[in-house]
Amino acid sequence: MNDAVKLWAKLFLRLGIVLLAVGLIPLLLTATIFTGFDQLIPIFLSLSAAPLGALCVIVGLILFLAALLRRRPGSS
C-alpha cells in the first residue's frame, strides 16, 4: 500500500470516529440516562459533528480502498 495514502486514510478514520463520538454519545446519554437535562446542545452536536464524522469515515474508507488498489512502483 502507498504509505502516504494509508496515513491519510488512518487519520480520516480516526477523525471521523472522534467526531461521531462527540456528536452521538452526548445525545445518547441525555436520551437514556440524564433525562432531566436540556437536550438542546446534544441535538446541535448530533446535527453538526456527527454528519462531518460520517463524511470523514466515508472518505477514510475510500482512501483506504484506493491505497489497496494502487500498485507500488516497481511491482508487477
PDB file of N, H, CA, C and O in Angstrom:
ATOM      1  N   MET A   1       0.837  -1.192   0.000  1.00  0.00           N
ATOM      2  CA  MET A   1       0.000   0.000   0.000  1.00  0.00           C
ATOM      3  C   MET A   1       0.877   1.248   0.000  1.00  0.00           C
ATOM      4  O   MET A   1       1.988   1.253   0.529  1.00  0.00           O
ATOM      5  N   ASN A   2       0.360   2.272  -0.590  1.00  0.00           N
ATOM      6  H   ASN A   2      -0.543   2.268  -1.019  1.00  0.00           H
ATOM      7  CA  ASN A   2       1.051   3.538  -0.616  1.00  0.00           C
ATOM      8  C   ASN A   2       1.029   4.124   0.794  1.00  0.00           C
ATOM      9  O   ASN A   2      -0.038   4.258   1.393  1.00  0.00           O
ATOM     10  N   ASP A   3       2.194   4.472   1.324  1.00  0.00           N
ATOM     11  H   ASP A   3       3.061   4.363   0.838  1.00  0.00           H
ATOM     12  CA  ASP A   3       2.288   4.897   2.720  1.00  0.00           C
ATOM     13  C   ASP A   3       1.587   6.220   2.986  1.00  0.00           C
ATOM     14  O   ASP A   3       0.958   6.383   4.032  1.00  0.00           O
ATOM     15  N   ALA A   4       1.684   7.167   2.060  1.00  0.00           N
ATOM     16  H   ALA A   4       2.195   7.035   1.211  1.00  0.00           H
ATOM     17  CA  ALA A   4       1.053   8.464   2.275  1.00  0.00           C
ATOM     18  C   ALA A   4      -0.477   8.343   2.263  1.00  0.00           C
ATOM     19  O   ALA A   4      -1.161   8.935   3.097  1.00  0.00           O
ATOM     20  N   VAL A   5      -0.993   7.583   1.325  1.00  0.00           N
ATOM     21  H   VAL A   5      -0.437   7.102   0.647  1.00  0.00           H
ATOM     22  CA  VAL A   5      -2.452   7.410   1.249  1.00  0.00           C
ATOM     23  C   VAL A   5      -2.942   6.623   2.460  1.00  0.00           C
ATOM     24  O   VAL A   5      -4.011   6.906   3.001  1.00  0.00           O
ATOM     25  N   LYS A   6      -2.163   5.643   2.877  1.00  0.00           N
ATOM     26  H   LYS A   6      -1.295   5.413   2.437  1.00  0.00           H
ATOM     27  CA  LYS A   6      -2.520   4.856   4.056  1.00  0.00           C
ATOM     28  C   LYS A   6      -2.552   5.741   5.301  1.00  0.00           C
ATOM     29  O   LYS A   6      -3.445   5.602   6.137  1.00  0.00           O
ATOM     30  N   LEU A   7      -1.591   6.643   5.426  1.00  0.00           N
ATOM     31  H   LEU A   7      -0.867   6.755   4.746  1.00  0.00           H
ATOM     32  CA  LEU A   7      -1.562   7.562   6.561  1.00  0.00           C
ATOM     33  C   LEU A   7      -2.779   8.476   6.564  1.00  0.00           C
ATOM     34  O   LEU A   7      -3.414   8.667   7.601  1.00  0.00           O
ATOM     35  N   TRP A   8      -3.106   9.045   5.398  1.00  0.00           N
ATOM     36  H   TRP A   8      -2.590   8.890   4.555  1.00  0.00           H
ATOM     37  CA  TRP A   8      -4.279   9.916   5.314  1.00  0.00           C
ATOM     38  C   TRP A   8      -5.569   9.143   5.616  1.00  0.00           C
ATOM     39  O   TRP A   8      -6.483   9.674   6.246  1.00  0.00           O
ATOM     40  N   ALA A   9      -5.634   7.908   5.169  1.00  0.00           N
ATOM     41  H   ALA A   9      -4.892   7.477   4.656  1.00  0.00           H
ATOM     42  CA  ALA A   9      -6.823   7.098   5.439  1.00  0.00           C
ATOM     43  C   ALA A   9      -6.969   6.859   6.937  1.00  0.00           C
ATOM     44  O   ALA A   9      -8.068   6.979   7.478  1.00  0.00           O
ATOM     45  N   LYS A  10      -5.881   6.525   7.605  1.00  0.00           N
ATOM     46  H   LYS A  10      -4.988   6.428   7.165  1.00  0.00           H
ATOM     47  CA  LYS A  10      -5.944   6.313   9.058  1.00  0.00           C
ATOM     48  C   LYS A  10      -6.361   7.581   9.794  1.00  0.00           C
ATOM     49  O   LYS A  10      -7.170   7.540  10.720  1.00  0.00           O
ATOM     50  N   LEU A  11      -5.795   8.708   9.368  1.00  0.00           N
ATOM     51  H   LEU A  11      -5.137   8.742   8.615  1.00  0.00           H
ATOM     52  CA  LEU A  11      -6.125   9.967  10.038  1.00  0.00           C
ATOM     53  C   LEU A  11      -7.589  10.358   9.823  1.00  0.00           C
ATOM     54  O   LEU A  11      -8.248  10.821  10.754  1.00  0.00           O
ATOM     55  N   PHE A  12      -8.099  10.174   8.608  1.00  0.00           N
ATOM     56  H   PHE A  12      -7.563   9.798   7.852  1.00  0.00           H
ATOM     57  CA  PHE A  12      -9.506  10.477   8.358  1.00  0.00           C
ATOM     58  C   PHE A  12     -10.420   9.544   9.151  1.00  0.00           C
ATOM     59  O   PHE A  12     -11.447   9.979   9.671  1.00  0.00           O
ATOM     60  N   LEU A  13     -10.054   8.270   9.246  1.00  0.00           N
ATOM     61  H   LEU A  13      -9.220   7.917   8.824  1.00  0.00           H
ATOM     62  CA  LEU A  13     -10.875   7.339  10.019  1.00  0.00           C
ATOM     63  C   LEU A  13     -10.886   7.711  11.496  1.00  0.00           C
ATOM     64  O   LEU A  13     -11.935   7.670  12.138  1.00  0.00           O
ATOM     65  N   ARG A  14      -9.739   8.070  12.031  1.00  0.00           N
ATOM     66  H   ARG A  14      -8.886   8.103  11.508  1.00  0.00           H
ATOM     67  CA  ARG A  14      -9.678   8.478  13.445  1.00  0.00           C
ATOM     68  C   ARG A  14     -10.477   9.748  13.692  1.00  0.00           C
ATOM     69  O   ARG A  14     -11.228   9.835  14.664  1.00  0.00           O
ATOM     70  N   LEU A  15     -10.317  10.736  12.811  1.00  0.00           N
ATOM     71  H   LEU A  15      -9.707  10.666  12.022  1.00  0.00           H
ATOM     72  CA  LEU A  15     -11.077  11.979  12.957  1.00  0.00           C
ATOM     73  C   LEU A  15     -12.573  11.718  12.866  1.00  0.00           C
ATOM     74  O   LEU A  15     -13.351  12.285  13.633  1.00  0.00           O
ATOM     75  N   GLY A  16     -12.975  10.872  11.942  1.00  0.00           N
ATOM     76  H   GLY A  16     -12.343  10.411  11.318  1.00  0.00           H
ATOM     77  CA  GLY A  16     -14.387  10.549  11.790  1.00  0.00           C
ATOM     78  C   GLY A  16     -14.957   9.853  13.009  1.00  0.00           C
ATOM     79  O   GLY A  16     -16.077  10.147  13.426  1.00  0.00           O
ATOM     80  N   ILE A  17     -14.198   8.935  13.583  1.00  0.00           N
ATOM     81  H   ILE A  17     -13.288   8.696  13.244  1.00  0.00           H
ATOM     82  CA  ILE A  17     -14.675   8.236  14.779  1.00  0.00           C
ATOM     83  C   ILE A  17     -14.812   9.200  15.945  1.00  0.00           C
ATOM     84  O   ILE A  17     -15.778   9.126  16.704  1.00  0.00           O
ATOM     85  N   VAL A  18     -13.848  10.108  16.093  1.00  0.00           N
ATOM     86  H   VAL A  18     -13.063  10.168  15.476  1.00  0.00           H
ATOM     87  CA  VAL A  18     -13.928  11.093  17.185  1.00  0.00           C
ATOM     88  C   VAL A  18     -15.130  12.023  16.985  1.00  0.00           C
ATOM     89  O   VAL A  18     -15.860  12.301  17.937  1.00  0.00           O
ATOM     90  N   LEU A  19     -15.338  12.499  15.767  1.00  0.00           N
ATOM     91  H   LEU A  19     -14.745  12.273  14.994  1.00  0.00           H
ATOM     92  CA  LEU A  19     -16.476  13.391  15.516  1.00  0.00           C
ATOM     93  C   LEU A  19     -17.813  12.674  15.704  1.00  0.00           C
ATOM     94  O   LEU A  19     -18.766  13.264  16.213  1.00  0.00           O
ATOM     95  N   LEU A  20     -17.888  11.413  15.298  1.00  0.00           N
ATOM     96  H   LEU A  20     -17.113  10.934  14.885  1.00  0.00           H
ATOM     97  CA  LEU A  20     -19.115  10.657  15.536  1.00  0.00           C
ATOM     98  C   LEU A  20     -19.355  10.468  17.023  1.00  0.00           C
ATOM     99  O   LEU A  20     -20.492  10.562  17.484  1.00  0.00           O
ATOM    100  N   ALA A  21     -18.297  10.200  17.779  1.00  0.00           N
ATOM    101  H   ALA A  21     -17.373  10.123  17.404  1.00  0.00           H
ATOM    102  CA  ALA A  21     -18.454  10.038  19.223  1.00  0.00           C
ATOM    103  C   ALA A  21     -18.880  11.338  19.882  1.00  0.00           C
ATOM    104  O   ALA A  21     -19.746  11.334  20.757  1.00  0.00           O
ATOM    105  N   VAL A  22     -18.281  12.453  19.472  1.00  0.00           N
ATOM    106  H   VAL A  22     -17.578  12.456  18.762  1.00  0.00           H
ATOM    107  CA  VAL A  22     -18.659  13.754  20.040  1.00  0.00           C
ATOM    108  C   VAL A  22     -20.098  14.094  19.692  1.00  0.00           C
ATOM    109  O   VAL A  22     -20.790  14.730  20.487  1.00  0.00           O
ATOM    110  N   GLY A  23     -20.552  13.688  18.535  1.00  0.00           N
ATOM    111  H   GLY A  23     -19.990  13.172  17.890  1.00  0.00           H
ATOM    112  CA  GLY A  23     -21.912  14.013  18.121  1.00  0.00           C
ATOM    113  C   GLY A  23     -22.969  13.094  18.684  1.00  0.00           C
ATOM    114  O   GLY A  23     -24.092  13.532  18.933  1.00  0.00           O
ATOM    115  N   LEU A  24     -22.642  11.825  18.894  1.00  0.00           N
ATOM    116  H   LEU A  24     -21.730  11.469  18.692  1.00  0.00           H
ATOM    117  CA  LEU A  24     -23.681  10.863  19.263  1.00  0.00           C
ATOM    118  C   LEU A  24     -23.704  10.476  20.739  1.00  0.00           C
ATOM    119  O   LEU A  24     -24.779  10.220  21.281  1.00  0.00           O
ATOM    120  N   ILE A  25     -22.560  10.427  21.401  1.00  0.00           N
ATOM    121  H   ILE A  25     -21.686  10.635  20.962  1.00  0.00           H
ATOM    122  CA  ILE A  25     -22.546   9.995  22.804  1.00  0.00           C
ATOM    123  C   ILE A  25     -23.336  10.946  23.714  1.00  0.00           C
ATOM    124  O   ILE A  25     -24.119  10.462  24.531  1.00  0.00           O
ATOM    125  N   PRO A  26     -23.170  12.279  23.616  1.00  0.00           N
ATOM    126  CA  PRO A  26     -23.997  13.144  24.474  1.00  0.00           C
ATOM    127  C   PRO A  26     -25.499  13.008  24.193  1.00  0.00           C
ATOM    128  O   PRO A  26     -26.318  13.093  25.108  1.00  0.00           O
ATOM    129  N   LEU A  27     -25.846  12.800  22.931  1.00  0.00           N
ATOM    130  H   LEU A  27     -25.180  12.732  22.188  1.00  0.00           H
ATOM    131  CA  LEU A  27     -27.260  12.622  22.591  1.00  0.00           C
ATOM    132  C   LEU A  27     -27.814  11.349  23.217  1.00  0.00           C
ATOM    133  O   LEU A  27     -28.916  11.347  23.766  1.00  0.00           O
ATOM    134  N   LEU A  28     -27.047  10.269  23.132  1.00  0.00           N
ATOM    135  H   LEU A  28     -26.152  10.271  22.686  1.00  0.00           H
ATOM    136  CA  LEU A  28     -27.489   9.005  23.731  1.00  0.00           C
ATOM    137  C   LEU A  28     -27.558   9.087  25.249  1.00  0.00           C
ATOM    138  O   LEU A  28     -28.471   8.533  25.860  1.00  0.00           O
ATOM    139  N   LEU A  29     -26.591   9.780  25.865  1.00  0.00           N
ATOM    140  H   LEU A  29     -25.849  10.231  25.368  1.00  0.00           H
ATOM    141  CA  LEU A  29     -26.604   9.904  27.319  1.00  0.00           C
ATOM    142  C   LEU A  29     -27.785  10.727  27.825  1.00  0.00           C
ATOM    143  O   LEU A  29     -28.420  10.359  28.813  1.00  0.00           O
ATOM    144  N   THR A  30     -28.082  11.834  27.156  1.00  0.00           N
ATOM    145  H   THR A  30     -27.566  12.133  26.353  1.00  0.00           H
ATOM    146  CA  THR A  30     -29.205  12.654  27.611  1.00  0.00           C
ATOM    147  C   THR A  30     -30.549  12.026  27.271  1.00  0.00           C
ATOM    148  O   THR A  30     -31.554  12.340  27.909  1.00  0.00           O
ATOM    149  N   ALA A  31     -30.585  11.149  26.284  1.00  0.00           N
ATOM    150  H   ALA A  31     -29.768  10.894  25.766  1.00  0.00           H
ATOM    151  CA  ALA A  31     -31.840  10.487  25.943  1.00  0.00           C
ATOM    152  C   ALA A  31     -32.135   9.306  26.864  1.00  0.00           C
ATOM    153  O   ALA A  31     -33.298   8.957  27.062  1.00  0.00           O
ATOM    154  N   THR A  32     -31.097   8.686  27.429  1.00  0.00           N
ATOM    155  H   THR A  32     -30.152   8.970  27.268  1.00  0.00           H
ATOM    156  CA  THR A  32     -31.323   7.482  28.227  1.00  0.00           C
ATOM    157  C   THR A  32     -31.054   7.677  29.716  1.00  0.00           C
ATOM    158  O   THR A  32     -31.913   7.358  30.538  1.00  0.00           O
ATOM    159  N   ILE A  33     -29.892   8.188  30.077  1.00  0.00           N
ATOM    160  H   ILE A  33     -29.194   8.447  29.409  1.00  0.00           H
ATOM    161  CA  ILE A  33     -29.502   8.240  31.490  1.00  0.00           C
ATOM    162  C   ILE A  33     -29.850   9.585  32.130  1.00  0.00           C
ATOM    163  O   ILE A  33     -30.507   9.627  33.171  1.00  0.00           O
ATOM    164  N   PHE A  34     -29.415  10.672  31.515  1.00  0.00           N
ATOM    165  H   PHE A  34     -28.881  10.638  30.670  1.00  0.00           H
ATOM    166  CA  PHE A  34     -29.621  12.008  32.071  1.00  0.00           C
ATOM    167  C   PHE A  34     -30.841  12.658  31.429  1.00  0.00           C
ATOM    168  O   PHE A  34     -30.705  13.633  30.690  1.00  0.00           O
ATOM    169  N   THR A  35     -32.009  12.139  31.700  1.00  0.00           N
ATOM    170  H   THR A  35     -32.120  11.347  32.301  1.00  0.00           H
ATOM    171  CA  THR A  35     -33.217  12.633  31.033  1.00  0.00           C
ATOM    172  C   THR A  35     -33.666  13.985  31.561  1.00  0.00           C
ATOM    173  O   THR A  35     -34.481  14.644  30.915  1.00  0.00           O
ATOM    174  N   GLY A  36     -33.171  14.421  32.701  1.00  0.00           N
ATOM    175  H   GLY A  36     -32.509  13.886  33.226  1.00  0.00           H
ATOM    176  CA  GLY A  36     -33.578  15.700  33.266  1.00  0.00           C
ATOM    177  C   GLY A  36     -32.865  16.896  32.664  1.00  0.00           C
ATOM    178  O   GLY A  36     -33.300  18.031  32.860  1.00  0.00           O
ATOM    179  N   PHE A  37     -31.778  16.668  31.933  1.00  0.00           N
ATOM    180  H   PHE A  37     -31.425  15.746  31.774  1.00  0.00           H
ATOM    181  CA  PHE A  37     -31.015  17.766  31.341  1.00  0.00           C
ATOM    182  C   PHE A  37     -31.638  18.215  30.033  1.00  0.00           C
ATOM    183  O   PHE A  37     -32.353  17.465  29.367  1.00  0.00           O
ATOM    184  N   ASP A  38     -31.346  19.468  29.682  1.00  0.00           N
ATOM    185  H   ASP A  38     -30.765  20.077  30.222  1.00  0.00           H
ATOM    186  CA  ASP A  38     -31.815  20.014  28.414  1.00  0.00           C
ATOM    187  C   ASP A  38     -31.074  19.329  27.261  1.00  0.00           C
ATOM    188  O   ASP A  38     -29.855  19.171  27.323  1.00  0.00           O
ATOM    189  N   GLN A  39     -31.779  18.933  26.239  1.00  0.00           N
ATOM    190  H   GLN A  39     -32.769  19.061  26.190  1.00  0.00           H
ATOM    191  CA  GLN A  39     -31.172  18.196  25.127  1.00  0.00           C
ATOM    192  C   GLN A  39     -30.799  19.091  23.947  1.00  0.00           C
ATOM    193  O   GLN A  39     -30.480  18.582  22.872  1.00  0.00           O
ATOM    194  N   LEU A  40     -30.832  20.399  24.122  1.00  0.00           N
ATOM    195  H   LEU A  40     -31.091  20.812  24.995  1.00  0.00           H
ATOM    196  CA  LEU A  40     -30.559  21.299  23.007  1.00  0.00           C
ATOM    197  C   LEU A  40     -29.122  21.166  22.492  1.00  0.00           C
ATOM    198  O   LEU A  40     -28.913  21.045  21.285  1.00  0.00           O
ATOM    199  N   ILE A  41     -28.134  21.188  23.385  1.00  0.00           N
ATOM    200  H   ILE A  41     -28.304  21.286  24.366  1.00  0.00           H
ATOM    201  CA  ILE A  41     -26.736  21.095  22.963  1.00  0.00           C
ATOM    202  C   ILE A  41     -26.428  19.733  22.348  1.00  0.00           C
ATOM    203  O   ILE A  41     -25.792  19.695  21.295  1.00  0.00           O
ATOM    204  N   PRO A  42     -26.846  18.600  22.949  1.00  0.00           N
ATOM    205  CA  PRO A  42     -26.587  17.321  22.271  1.00  0.00           C
ATOM    206  C   PRO A  42     -27.265  17.200  20.903  1.00  0.00           C
ATOM    207  O   PRO A  42     -26.730  16.548  20.006  1.00  0.00           O
ATOM    208  N   ILE A  43     -28.426  17.815  20.737  1.00  0.00           N
ATOM    209  H   ILE A  43     -28.861  18.344  21.465  1.00  0.00           H
ATOM    210  CA  ILE A  43     -29.078  17.786  19.423  1.00  0.00           C
ATOM    211  C   ILE A  43     -28.268  18.585  18.410  1.00  0.00           C
ATOM    212  O   ILE A  43     -28.092  18.157  17.269  1.00  0.00           O
ATOM    213  N   PHE A  44     -27.770  19.757  18.834  1.00  0.00           N
ATOM    214  H   PHE A  44     -27.913  20.105  19.761  1.00  0.00           H
ATOM    215  CA  PHE A  44     -26.918  20.540  17.931  1.00  0.00           C
ATOM    216  C   PHE A  44     -25.637  19.783  17.580  1.00  0.00           C
ATOM    217  O   PHE A  44     -25.183  19.828  16.436  1.00  0.00           O
ATOM    218  N   LEU A  45     -25.052  19.090  18.560  1.00  0.00           N
ATOM    219  H   LEU A  45     -25.421  19.054  19.489  1.00  0.00           H
ATOM    220  CA  LEU A  45     -23.849  18.307  18.276  1.00  0.00           C
ATOM    221  C   LEU A  45     -24.151  17.168  17.311  1.00  0.00           C
ATOM    222  O   LEU A  45     -23.349  16.870  16.426  1.00  0.00           O
ATOM    223  N   SER A  46     -25.296  16.535  17.479  1.00  0.00           N
ATOM    224  H   SER A  46     -25.948  16.777  18.198  1.00  0.00           H
ATOM    225  CA  SER A  46     -25.627  15.421  16.581  1.00  0.00           C
ATOM    226  C   SER A  46     -25.928  15.905  15.172  1.00  0.00           C
ATOM    227  O   SER A  46     -25.747  15.161  14.209  1.00  0.00           O
ATOM    228  N   LEU A  47     -26.384  17.139  15.043  1.00  0.00           N
ATOM    229  H   LEU A  47     -26.531  17.744  15.826  1.00  0.00           H
ATOM    230  CA  LEU A  47     -26.679  17.670  13.712  1.00  0.00           C
ATOM    231  C   LEU A  47     -25.483  18.344  13.054  1.00  0.00           C
ATOM    232  O   LEU A  47     -25.504  18.594  11.849  1.00  0.00           O
ATOM    233  N   SER A  48     -24.438  18.643  13.828  1.00  0.00           N
ATOM    234  H   SER A  48     -24.421  18.440  14.807  1.00  0.00           H
ATOM    235  CA  SER A  48     -23.278  19.311  13.231  1.00  0.00           C
ATOM    236  C   SER A  48     -22.045  18.412  13.197  1.00  0.00           C
ATOM    237  O   SER A  48     -21.410  18.295  12.149  1.00  0.00           O
ATOM    238  N   ALA A  49     -21.692  17.782  14.299  1.00  0.00           N
ATOM    239  H   ALA A  49     -22.207  17.878  15.150  1.00  0.00           H
ATOM    240  CA  ALA A  49     -20.455  16.994  14.353  1.00  0.00           C
ATOM    241  C   ALA A  49     -20.636  15.597  13.771  1.00  0.00           C
ATOM    242  O   ALA A  49     -19.737  15.090  13.100  1.00  0.00           O
ATOM    243  N   ALA A  50     -21.769  14.974  14.014  1.00  0.00           N
ATOM    244  H   ALA A  50     -22.499  15.385  14.559  1.00  0.00           H
ATOM    245  CA  ALA A  50     -21.961  13.590  13.554  1.00  0.00           C
ATOM    246  C   ALA A  50     -21.958  13.456  12.024  1.00  0.00           C
ATOM    247  O   ALA A  50     -21.343  12.518  11.515  1.00  0.00           O
ATOM    248  N   PRO A  51     -22.612  14.344  11.268  1.00  0.00           N
ATOM    249  CA  PRO A  51     -22.516  14.213   9.798  1.00  0.00           C
ATOM    250  C   PRO A  51     -21.094  14.431   9.273  1.00  0.00           C
ATOM    251  O   PRO A  51     -20.678  13.770   8.321  1.00  0.00           O
ATOM    252  N   LEU A  52     -20.352  15.347   9.886  1.00  0.00           N
ATOM    253  H   LEU A  52     -20.690  15.883  10.659  1.00  0.00           H
ATOM    254  CA  LEU A  52     -18.956  15.535   9.474  1.00  0.00           C
ATOM    255  C   LEU A  52     -18.127  14.290   9.794  1.00  0.00           C
ATOM    256  O   LEU A  52     -17.243  13.907   9.028  1.00  0.00           O
ATOM    257  N   GLY A  53     -18.424  13.669  10.928  1.00  0.00           N
ATOM    258  H   GLY A  53     -19.142  13.980  11.550  1.00  0.00           H
ATOM    259  CA  GLY A  53     -17.735  12.435  11.284  1.00  0.00           C
ATOM    260  C   GLY A  53     -18.046  11.322  10.305  1.00  0.00           C
ATOM    261  O   GLY A  53     -17.154  10.573   9.906  1.00  0.00           O
ATOM    262  N   ALA A  54     -19.313  11.207   9.914  1.00  0.00           N
ATOM    263  H   ALA A  54     -20.037  11.815  10.238  1.00  0.00           H
ATOM    264  CA  ALA A  54     -19.689  10.180   8.945  1.00  0.00           C
ATOM    265  C   ALA A  54     -19.003  10.434   7.599  1.00  0.00           C
ATOM    266  O   ALA A  54     -18.555   9.494   6.942  1.00  0.00           O
ATOM    267  N   LEU A  55     -18.923  11.683   7.198  1.00  0.00           N
ATOM    268  H   LEU A  55     -19.287  12.446   7.731  1.00  0.00           H
ATOM    269  CA  LEU A  55     -18.249  12.032   5.952  1.00  0.00           C
ATOM    270  C   LEU A  55     -16.760  11.695   6.021  1.00  0.00           C
ATOM    271  O   LEU A  55     -16.196  11.184   5.054  1.00  0.00           O
ATOM    272  N   CYS A  56     -16.126  11.974   7.148  1.00  0.00           N
ATOM    273  H   CYS A  56     -16.584  12.390   7.934  1.00  0.00           H
ATOM    274  CA  CYS A  56     -14.703  11.647   7.305  1.00  0.00           C
ATOM    275  C   CYS A  56     -14.472  10.144   7.277  1.00  0.00           C
ATOM    276  O   CYS A  56     -13.486   9.678   6.705  1.00  0.00           O
ATOM    277  N   VAL A  57     -15.376   9.377   7.892  1.00  0.00           N
ATOM    278  H   VAL A  57     -16.177   9.755   8.356  1.00  0.00           H
ATOM    279  CA  VAL A  57     -15.238   7.920   7.854  1.00  0.00           C
ATOM    280  C   VAL A  57     -15.374   7.410   6.418  1.00  0.00           C
ATOM    281  O   VAL A  57     -14.620   6.531   6.002  1.00  0.00           O
ATOM    282  N   ILE A  58     -16.318   7.949   5.665  1.00  0.00           N
ATOM    283  H   ILE A  58     -16.930   8.664   6.003  1.00  0.00           H
ATOM    284  CA  ILE A  58     -16.501   7.534   4.271  1.00  0.00           C
ATOM    285  C   ILE A  58     -15.266   7.876   3.441  1.00  0.00           C
ATOM    286  O   ILE A  58     -14.805   7.054   2.649  1.00  0.00           O
ATOM    287  N   VAL A  59     -14.726   9.087   3.618  1.00  0.00           N
ATOM    288  H   VAL A  59     -15.101   9.754   4.262  1.00  0.00           H
ATOM    289  CA  VAL A  59     -13.523   9.494   2.882  1.00  0.00           C
ATOM    290  C   VAL A  59     -12.342   8.612   3.276  1.00  0.00           C
ATOM    291  O   VAL A  59     -11.549   8.215   2.422  1.00  0.00           O
ATOM    292  N   GLY A  60     -12.226   8.306   4.565  1.00  0.00           N
ATOM    293  H   GLY A  60     -12.870   8.629   5.259  1.00  0.00           H
ATOM    294  CA  GLY A  60     -11.149   7.424   5.015  1.00  0.00           C
ATOM    295  C   GLY A  60     -11.246   6.041   4.407  1.00  0.00           C
ATOM    296  O   GLY A  60     -10.230   5.465   4.018  1.00  0.00           O
ATOM    297  N   LEU A  61     -12.453   5.497   4.319  1.00  0.00           N
ATOM    298  H   LEU A  61     -13.279   5.965   4.636  1.00  0.00           H
ATOM    299  CA  LEU A  61     -12.633   4.187   3.701  1.00  0.00           C
ATOM    300  C   LEU A  61     -12.309   4.215   2.206  1.00  0.00           C
ATOM    301  O   LEU A  61     -11.715   3.273   1.681  1.00  0.00           O
ATOM    302  N   ILE A  62     -12.696   5.290   1.524  1.00  0.00           N
ATOM    303  H   ILE A  62     -13.179   6.055   1.950  1.00  0.00           H
ATOM    304  CA  ILE A  62     -12.373   5.423   0.102  1.00  0.00           C
ATOM    305  C   ILE A  62     -10.861   5.521  -0.096  1.00  0.00           C
ATOM    306  O   ILE A  62     -10.315   4.901  -1.009  1.00  0.00           O
ATOM    307  N   LEU A  63     -10.186   6.292   0.749  1.00  0.00           N
ATOM    308  H   LEU A  63     -10.630   6.796   1.490  1.00  0.00           H
ATOM    309  CA  LEU A  63      -8.732   6.397   0.650  1.00  0.00           C
ATOM    310  C   LEU A  63      -8.062   5.059   0.943  1.00  0.00           C
ATOM    311  O   LEU A  63      -7.078   4.699   0.297  1.00  0.00           O
ATOM    312  N   PHE A  64      -8.591   4.330   1.910  1.00  0.00           N
ATOM    313  H   PHE A  64      -9.390   4.623   2.435  1.00  0.00           H
ATOM    314  CA  PHE A  64      -8.022   3.024   2.234  1.00  0.00           C
ATOM    315  C   PHE A  64      -8.182   2.059   1.065  1.00  0.00           C
ATOM    316  O   PHE A  64      -7.259   1.308   0.750  1.00  0.00           O
ATOM    317  N   LEU A  65      -9.337   2.073   0.427  1.00  0.00           N
ATOM    318  H   LEU A  65     -10.087   2.683   0.683  1.00  0.00           H
ATOM    319  CA  LEU A  65      -9.542   1.222  -0.746  1.00  0.00           C
ATOM    320  C   LEU A  65      -8.660   1.655  -1.906  1.00  0.00           C
ATOM    321  O   LEU A  65      -8.149   0.813  -2.645  1.00  0.00           O
ATOM    322  N   ALA A  66      -8.477   2.959  -2.072  1.00  0.00           N
ATOM    323  H   ALA A  66      -8.892   3.643  -1.472  1.00  0.00           H
ATOM    324  CA  ALA A  66      -7.597   3.451  -3.135  1.00  0.00           C
ATOM    325  C   ALA A  66      -6.155   3.033  -2.881  1.00  0.00           C
ATOM    326  O   ALA A  66      -5.424   2.721  -3.821  1.00  0.00           O
ATOM    327  N   ALA A  67      -5.742   3.025  -1.615  1.00  0.00           N
ATOM    328  H   ALA A  67      -6.335   3.279  -0.852  1.00  0.00           H
ATOM    329  CA  ALA A  67      -4.383   2.594  -1.299  1.00  0.00           C
ATOM    330  C   ALA A  67      -4.216   1.097  -1.544  1.00  0.00           C
ATOM    331  O   ALA A  67      -3.141   0.650  -1.946  1.00  0.00           O
ATOM    332  N   LEU A  68      -5.271   0.323  -1.307  1.00  0.00           N
ATOM    333  H   LEU A  68      -6.144   0.686  -0.981  1.00  0.00           H
ATOM    334  CA  LEU A  68      -5.189  -1.109  -1.570  1.00  0.00           C
ATOM    335  C   LEU A  68      -5.104  -1.407  -3.066  1.00  0.00           C
ATOM    336  O   LEU A  68      -4.378  -2.306  -3.489  1.00  0.00           O
ATOM    337  N   LEU A  69      -5.846  -0.649  -3.853  1.00  0.00           N
ATOM    338  H   LEU A  69      -6.436   0.081  -3.509  1.00  0.00           H
ATOM    339  CA  LEU A  69      -5.886  -0.897  -5.284  1.00  0.00           C
ATOM    340  C   LEU A  69      -4.690  -0.329  -6.029  1.00  0.00           C
ATOM    341  O   LEU A  69      -4.371  -0.771  -7.133  1.00  0.00           O
ATOM    342  N   ARG A  70      -4.039   0.635  -5.434  1.00  0.00           N
ATOM    343  H   ARG A  70      -4.298   0.994  -4.537  1.00  0.00           H
ATOM    344  CA  ARG A  70      -2.916   1.286  -6.092  1.00  0.00           C
ATOM    345  C   ARG A  70      -1.684   0.390  -6.011  1.00  0.00           C
ATOM    346  O   ARG A  70      -1.346  -0.137  -4.951  1.00  0.00           O
ATOM    347  N   ARG A  71      -1.033   0.234  -7.136  1.00  0.00           N
ATOM    348  H   ARG A  71      -1.307   0.662  -7.997  1.00  0.00           H
ATOM    349  CA  ARG A  71       0.177  -0.598  -7.175  1.00  0.00           C
ATOM    350  C   ARG A  71       1.378   0.221  -6.776  1.00  0.00           C
ATOM    351  O   ARG A  71       1.446   1.424  -7.027  1.00  0.00           O
ATOM    352  N   ARG A  72       2.324  -0.451  -6.149  1.00  0.00           N
ATOM    353  H   ARG A  72       2.269  -1.429  -5.945  1.00  0.00           H
ATOM    354  CA  ARG A  72       3.591   0.193  -5.830  1.00  0.00           C
ATOM    355  C   ARG A  72       4.444   0.279  -7.095  1.00  0.00           C
ATOM    356  O   ARG A  72       4.395  -0.623  -7.931  1.00  0.00           O
ATOM    357  N   PRO A  73       5.211   1.334  -7.242  1.00  0.00           N
ATOM    358  CA  PRO A  73       6.105   1.394  -8.392  1.00  0.00           C
ATOM    359  C   PRO A  73       7.173   0.306  -8.290  1.00  0.00           C
ATOM    360  O   PRO A  73       7.777   0.120  -7.234  1.00  0.00           O
ATOM    361  N   GLY A  74       7.398  -0.397  -9.373  1.00  0.00           N
ATOM    362  H   GLY A  74       6.906  -0.245 -10.231  1.00  0.00           H
ATOM    363  CA  GLY A  74       8.384  -1.448  -9.397  1.00  0.00           C
ATOM    364  C   GLY A  74       7.822  -2.826  -9.170  1.00  0.00           C
ATOM    365  O   GLY A  74       8.509  -3.815  -9.423  1.00  0.00           O
ATOM    366  N   SER A  75       6.576  -2.927  -8.694  1.00  0.00           N
ATOM    367  H   SER A  75       6.018  -2.123  -8.488  1.00  0.00           H
ATOM    368  CA  SER A  75       5.962  -4.252  -8.519  1.00  0.00           C
ATOM    369  C   SER A  75       5.141  -4.565  -9.756  1.00  0.00           C
ATOM    370  O   SER A  75       4.461  -3.692 -10.296  1.00  0.00           O
ATOM    371  N   SER A  76       5.204  -5.800 -10.198  1.00  0.00           N
ATOM    372  H   SER A  76       5.757  -6.509  -9.759  1.00  0.00           H
ATOM    373  CA  SER A  76       4.467  -6.155 -11.406  1.00  0.00           C
ATOM    374  C   SER A  76       3.511  -7.294 -11.164  1.00  0.00           C
ATOM    375  O   SER A  76       2.810  -7.717 -12.083  1.00  0.00           O
TER     376      SER A  76
END
